[in-house]
Amino acid sequence: MTRHFPVIVIGGGHAGVEAAWAAANILRDHASVALVTQNPRTIGVMSCNPAIGGLAKGQMVREIDALNGLMGLAADATGIQFKVLNTSKGAAVHAPRAQCDKHAYARTVSAMIAARPEIRVIAGTVERLLVERGLVRGVQVATPDAGLITLGAASVVLTTGTFMRGLMHAGERRTPGGRFGEPPAHTIADALRALGFELGRLKTGTPPRLQRHTIRWDALEPQLGDDPPRPFSDLSAAGSPALGPTGAVPALARFPALPQVDCRITATSPRIHELIRANLHRAPMYSGQIESVGPRYCPSLEDKVVRFAQRDAHHVYLEPESLDDDWIYANGISTSLPPDVQDQIVRSLPGCENARILRYGYAVEYDMVRPHQITPSGQTRPVRGLFLAGQINGTSGYEEAAAQGLVAGLNAARAALGLPEHVLGRDEAYAGVLMDDLCTKTPVEPYRMFTSRAEHRLLLRADNAADRLTPLAERLGLLGDALYAPLRRGLFAHRRAQLEALNTAIDNARVGSRPLAELMRRPDFTIDDLVRLVGPWRGEATPPGCGGGRPTREGWRLDVLETVAADRYYALYLRRAMTELRRTRELEHRTIPDAIDYTLFPSLRSEARAALARFRPRTLGQAARLEGITPADVTLLSVLVSQWRRRHGQEPADTVPSGR
Ligand SMILES: Cc1cc2nc3c(=O)[nH]c(=O)nc-3n(C[C@H](O)[C@H](O)[C@H](O)COP(=O)(O)OP(=O)(O)OC[C@H]3O[C@@H](n4cnc5c(N)ncnc54)[C@H](O)[C@@H]3O)c2cc1C
């Protein structure tokens, strides 16, 4: 071994950087985390859409921020258009989104990682995992300078993204690669197979990029961002010197850090759809050249034309990718049709008659690990100490990758310290829903998060992410000792004080003969009404270490007003949700010993036995969510598990550890 690290993270994509960041927050020692990646210059690169957040994804970024992750800060530092989506609907589905300057985003993430003394970046491709008696011991890395080296580790987080046996398709042309201009990672797939992992293969795609000055930009309908913009991170609005210009995220000296831009909208037409139909035999998805499955919710243009044949137009959003160049991302026309067909499609879009394509759209096929082989902490079942996160688990999207990275990095560090794993509940975070879904379902297509996947979505709102998760981050040690840790603590304490004062004021207030709380359940009740009725905040104006710039009404923080307004508006539903939660929590806390051999339970139906043996659920709650398991199976399983425990002299155990 040339060197030993408590945690090694493989891959500098969105999962990898978040894993390294979280592990560094926990471990805190100099060079305790190695981030091994093929090309350190591509750390934090946005492979596809230069945007962070959106429906359900924005909620996850807020959660990542509440757990002291890096994605929210990086997006705030580099956003060129911010928009909260779904504001015409209830607060439960409000979703922040930012279009970022893709160069600035990667630069910022890279700088944030480089500024952490706990993280050592190593250039190289991991070819083998070193495993002894089912326990990971380290990795073998092919490096550009020192050839093959061996690094020892207590825990390893593997985040190969779209690179594992990546193969790119553009029309009939096939090129090995994980994304444009970057080679695939080959041997790691064989290494995983040799360790007994079941692999799958998925596909994703990206649209052509256009040159802005060749588009009739001003002739197209604009799409504007919010004014004023709202950041992801509670810290960004703080105007604190702890962030910039010499602080932890210098780009965040103020918010918004970059000039804001607008986007444009155009649309496909029956003529374009006809053109696609006439060329379907040249589309790798339809010619049989690609056999793996792509994301259903984010289909290629050829997919849309075939699947939604009744529609004669689809929106295309033209989104600037950077302030430093004139590349435009053509959102909505992801395609792997050959270049000559892409030219014709683009030039048939209104406003794009003379548009020049700077990079043609393409699809990429890659290997993934079927995620029923991990636990909700990201740890693999076949190899202890090995964690998987991101696209390798069959997900799609930067936010899904980052959320898994954070969970895996946290748990890899805990494992290195000899601490038990920490699992996020489905009622605590979208990240908990994500990890649980991955373990209880085998995605047959790339998995992305939707609000509809969360049964407790009234609880999992963007506005209350800090209330749900920052105290947990503190308990687990995730707040770390970075420059801005005191700022986060101060901001949160200030928020708690305002929440308490505001709730007390509401509980004591009446409007005429009616309690204010009752009035707040009306859909036409506004935040301005609330401020008028409770009067101004009389406590400390800003938390310690914060400058001005945080949006307030009569001294009340807007984020506090929004949370209280949502809690009061949903009060009756939330009460019902809590009752339901208490009922289901009982199952979530009843663990199933990993050592159980289901073949010894002949009284279970064979389909149930097969599902339990394949997924090996950790709790009765998880078992209940498996495909092929009925409520009757769960009742019987509960009895069988109790009998098994008695026979083996085991006491029932809880899953949720108490933290650090
Ligand atoms: C063409 C294309 C289209 C996409 N389209 C969409 C889309 O429409 N919607 C969407 O949500 N998402 C899309 N994505 C997916 C999005 O890019 C990913 O979800 C996200 O980047 C996943 O993050 P990750 O960290 O798992 O992997 P990545 O961001 O891919 O990062 C993986 C990292 O690991 C490194 N690496 C891999 N193997 C090794 C190894 N053996 N040793 C060392 N380093 C290694 C790579 O160099 C890279 O730095 C697309 C991706 C591509 C390439």
The ligand as a Tripos MOL2 file, in Angstrom:
@<TRIPOS>MOLECULE
LIG
   53    58     1     0     0
SMALL
NO_CHARGES

@<TRIPOS>ATOM
      1 C1        -24.9580   12.5450  -22.0960 C.3       1 LIG1
      2 C2        -25.5920   12.6750  -20.7650 C.ar      1 LIG1
      3 C3        -26.9020   13.0360  -20.6520 C.ar      1 LIG1
      4 C4        -27.5110   13.1850  -19.4340 C.ar      1 LIG1
      5 N1        -28.8040   13.5680  -19.3950 N.ar      1 LIG1
      6 C5        -29.4040   13.7800  -18.2060 C.ar      1 LIG1
      7 C6        -30.7250   14.2480  -18.1510 C.ar      1 LIG1
      8 O1        -31.3580   14.4850  -19.1590 O.2       1 LIG1
      9 N2        -31.3010   14.4170  -16.9540 N.ar      1 LIG1
     10 C7        -30.6290   14.1480  -15.8240 C.ar      1 LIG1
     11 O2        -31.1800   14.3140  -14.7450 O.2       1 LIG1
     12 N3        -29.3790   13.6910  -15.8440 N.ar      1 LIG1
     13 C8        -28.7500   13.5150  -17.0180 C.ar      1 LIG1
     14 N4        -27.4800   13.0670  -17.0710 N.ar      1 LIG1
     15 C9        -26.9790   12.5080  -15.8710 C.3       1 LIG1
     16 C10       -26.2030   13.3790  -14.9650 C.3       1 LIG1
     17 O3        -25.0750   13.8240  -15.6030 O.3       1 LIG1
     18 C11       -25.8800   12.4670  -13.8380 C.3       1 LIG1
     19 O4        -27.0780   12.0890  -13.1980 O.3       1 LIG1
     20 C12       -24.9830   12.9870  -12.7830 C.3       1 LIG1
     21 O5        -23.8790   13.6240  -13.3410 O.3       1 LIG1
     22 C13       -24.5760   11.7950  -11.9720 C.3       1 LIG1
     23 O6        -23.6220   12.1390  -11.0610 O.3       1 LIG1
     24 P1        -22.5560   11.0610  -10.6380 P.3       1 LIG1
     25 O7        -21.7020   11.7220   -9.6340 O.co2     1 LIG1
     26 O8        -23.2220    9.7970  -10.2940 O.co2     1 LIG1
     27 O9        -21.7120   10.7770  -11.9530 O.3       1 LIG1
     28 P2        -20.9160   11.7220  -12.9370 P.3       1 LIG1
     29 O10       -21.3060   13.1200  -12.8260 O.co2     1 LIG1
     30 O11       -21.0180   11.0480  -14.2550 O.co2     1 LIG1
     31 O12       -19.4380   11.5990  -12.3910 O.3       1 LIG1
     32 C14       -18.7400   10.3940  -12.3820 C.3       1 LIG1
     33 C15       -17.2850   10.7020  -12.0760 C.3       1 LIG1
     34 O13       -16.5970    9.5190  -11.7670 O.3       1 LIG1
     35 C16       -15.3700    9.4540  -12.4730 C.3       1 LIG1
     36 N5        -15.0550    8.0320  -12.6150 N.ar      1 LIG1
     37 C17       -15.8540    7.0830  -13.1690 C.ar      1 LIG1
     38 N6        -15.2650    5.8780  -13.0490 N.ar      1 LIG1
     39 C18       -14.0780    6.0750  -12.4210 C.ar      1 LIG1
     40 C19       -13.0340    5.2190  -12.0060 C.ar      1 LIG1
     41 N7        -13.0850    3.9070  -12.2310 N.pl3     1 LIG1
     42 N8        -11.9460    5.7570  -11.3960 N.ar      1 LIG1
     43 C20       -11.8810    7.0980  -11.1480 C.ar      1 LIG1
     44 N9        -12.8570    7.9480  -11.5160 N.ar      1 LIG1
     45 C21       -13.9490    7.4420  -12.1390 C.ar      1 LIG1
     46 C22       -15.6680   10.2010  -13.7560 C.3       1 LIG1
     47 O14       -14.4880   10.6460  -14.3560 O.3       1 LIG1
     48 C23       -16.5510   11.3350  -13.2310 C.3       1 LIG1
     49 O15       -15.7470   12.3700  -12.7160 O.3       1 LIG1
     50 C24       -26.8180   12.9210  -18.2710 C.ar      1 LIG1
     51 C25       -25.4730   12.5290  -18.3680 C.ar      1 LIG1
     52 C26       -24.8690   12.4200  -19.5980 C.ar      1 LIG1
     53 C27       -23.4310   12.0010  -19.6760 C.3       1 LIG1
@<TRIPOS>BOND
     1     1     2 1
     2     2     3 ar
     3     2    52 ar
     4     3     4 ar
     5     4     5 ar
     6     4    50 ar
     7     5     6 ar
     8     6     7 ar
     9     6    13 1
    10     7     8 2
    11     7     9 ar
    12     9    10 ar
    13    10    11 2
    14    10    12 ar
    15    12    13 ar
    16    13    14 ar
    17    14    15 1
    18    14    50 ar
    19    15    16 1
    20    16    17 1
    21    16    18 1
    22    18    19 1
    23    18    20 1
    24    20    21 1
    25    20    22 1
    26    22    23 1
    27    23    24 1
    28    24    25 2
    29    24    26 1
    30    24    27 1
    31    27    28 1
    32    28    29 2
    33    28    30 1
    34    28    31 1
    35    31    32 1
    36    32    33 1
    37    33    34 1
    38    33    48 1
    39    34    35 1
    40    35    36 1
    41    35    46 1
    42    36    37 ar
    43    36    45 ar
    44    37    38 ar
    45    38    39 ar
    46    39    40 ar
    47    39    45 ar
    48    40    41 1
    49    40    42 ar
    50    42    43 ar
    51    43    44 ar
    52    44    45 ar
    53    46    47 1
    54    46    48 1
    55    48    49 1
    56    50    51 ar
    57    51    52 ar
    58    52    53 1
@<TRIPOS>SUBSTRUCTURE
     1 LIG1         1 GROUP 0 **** ****
